[in-house]
């Protein structure tokens, strides 16, 4: 899912910006916020691999003419 780019800025206690970033999509935003693991982690790769299972089962069902 693509979302509109969002600029996010981080400020220190003095109100000075010490980091700025542009988030381009929902996945990037949730990873930056710590909701999802980074894309180089084993957990992220496992989650993305699990998302392919539906397609594998669907293809097998069609090949076996079960649906």
Buried (B, 14 or more C-beta within 10 A) or exposed (E): EEEEEEEEEEEEEEEEEEEEEEBEBEBBBEBEEEEBBEEEEEEBEEEEEEEEEEEEEEEEEEEEEEE
